[in-house]
Amino acid sequence: MGDCGHPSSKIPFPQRPVIILGAGIIGCAAARQLLLNGFSVILVAEFLPGDQNIFYASAWAGAAWHAAGGISPDHQYLQAVCYRHLLRMARDDPDSGVCVVDSREYVEQPPSENSSAWGKAILPKFRDLNHGELPPDFNCGWAYETVVTDPTRHMPYLRGKIISLGGQFIRKRVESLEELYALFPESRIFINASGIGSQTLHDVRDDKCFPERGQNVFYHTSNCHTLYFRNGKEYTYIIPRPSSQGVVLGGVKERGNRSPEVDMEIARDEITRAHRLAPEIVPENPPKECLGYIVGIRPSREGGFRLDSEKIKSRVILSAYGFGGGGYAFSYGIGDALLKMVEDAERDHIIL
Ligand SMILES: Cc1cc2nc3c(=O)[nH]c(=O)nc-3n(C[C@H](O)[C@H](O)[C@H](O)COP(=O)(O)OP(=O)(O)OC[C@H]3O[C@@H](n4cnc5c(N)ncnc54)[C@H](O)[C@@H]3O)c2cc1C
């Protein structure tokens, strides 16, 4: 018998690949952090970087780093770690599609205790806007620098990084985690980063997961260096995408809707709201040839995302899914957290 009671285990534990189910931003960010620390990694997924299926959320995100309101200090820290990594990429690696931009955030009411204002602890150049800088009907707002990620650049970039570090992608749909275990009998650590897939995997069937449709307008413009965010009566954003010379206008959240069709009424409403928020960037009637449409399903979860470790027989299963509208803002923080969890599992196998 080999270790863990497995009869055919000849490979020392640290050399057995960590298997990641899912190659969205969560699975890929985790793969990168693990590979940078010497682990061997295989990603198994139905959709891979570069694909454009609406159920592959990572292809469609805005994707702005915005401090989430209403989250615990531990989750705030995960977002802060992610900001640190994204900032480094923006500075050192222009191919990453990550850029630093100015931001203006307006709120209708003074911030509650647990609002997104916690971001001031990490965001450079954070300051309160004075009344003269606020649009009518707003009482409060902030200016700061943040990072935006262009997924059309970042996902292919990350794929290249993972391969150059020795990681491997396998395109395959599985119906259960058991099916995955059978494919890799030597592996002991599995990461479930399957997003909305966790709703249907036979041995996960997490009924807290739900699809939340998003639809955005892409407006081609060279005026693409400032982010605007309005959260209150209205959920409206203008996310600049300097590496694609445009801005992303949103947003909308439709629970349970899985339609891939562009709803032109929503698109029109998003343009109108964006024009109200920043008329100097978005004209009332932008030329049709400058417009594109984005539809994607956010992998949301009641009560928030899952990030935990379970020991099931001889395997360690790490779950990291349910990131809804914040997967990019958490991604590399989750990658680091998963790295620590894998290191703990490795230690338990080797030392104890
Ligand atoms: C319109 C829109 C705007 C957004 N804006 C932002 C933003 O501004 N900032 C932000 O932080 N986030 C934003 N998001 C959210 C962000 O896109 C998601 O949180 C993030 O992409 C989730 O990543 P993920 O890796 O968990 O899931 P996904 O990207 O959905 O990846 C899941 C992976 O699991 C694989 N998989 C699932 N089931 C199986 C199976 N049974 N077998 C094999 N493979 C399987 C899939 O093929 C895929 O590779 C936005 C999302 C949308 C739709």
The ligand as an ORCA input file, in Angstrom:
! r2SCAN-3c Opt
* xyz 0 1
  C     -21.873     41.424    -17.495
  C     -20.938     41.083    -16.361
  C     -20.170     42.097    -15.771
  C     -19.284     41.781    -14.725
  N     -18.500     42.780    -14.185
  C     -17.617     42.472    -13.202
  C     -16.767     43.483    -12.646
  O     -16.817     44.657    -13.029
  N     -15.899     43.131    -11.654
  C     -15.827     41.849    -11.179
  O     -15.029     41.577    -10.287
  N     -16.607     40.866    -11.700
  C     -17.512     41.152    -12.678
  N     -18.335     40.178    -13.183
  C     -18.339     38.862    -12.524
  C     -17.246     37.935    -13.004
  O     -17.314     37.794    -14.401
  C     -17.446     36.565    -12.332
  O     -17.562     36.690    -10.932
  C     -16.248     35.649    -12.608
  O     -15.957     35.614    -13.975
  C     -16.526     34.231    -12.086
  O     -15.414     33.442    -12.404
  P     -15.421     31.873    -12.171
  O     -14.070     31.409    -12.565
  O     -15.934     31.562    -10.815
  O     -16.556     31.300    -13.166
  P     -16.580     31.148    -14.823
  O     -15.805     32.230    -15.427
  O     -18.013     31.030    -15.139
  O     -15.804     29.796    -15.036
  C     -16.329     28.552    -14.646
  C     -15.455     27.467    -15.235
  O     -15.931     26.191    -14.783
  C     -16.095     25.323    -15.884
  N     -17.144     24.347    -15.582
  C     -18.316     24.543    -14.939
  N     -18.987     23.388    -14.827
  C     -18.207     22.439    -15.416
  C     -18.352     21.037    -15.630
  N     -19.428     20.375    -15.201
  N     -17.363     20.367    -16.278
  C     -16.260     21.015    -16.717
  N     -16.091     22.356    -16.560
  C     -17.039     23.039    -15.907
  C     -16.484     26.256    -17.025
  O     -16.309     25.632    -18.295
  C     -15.504     27.393    -16.769
  O     -14.225     27.065    -17.278
  C     -19.206     40.456    -14.237
  C     -19.964     39.440    -14.849
  C     -20.822     39.746    -15.892
  C     -21.612     38.642    -16.535
*
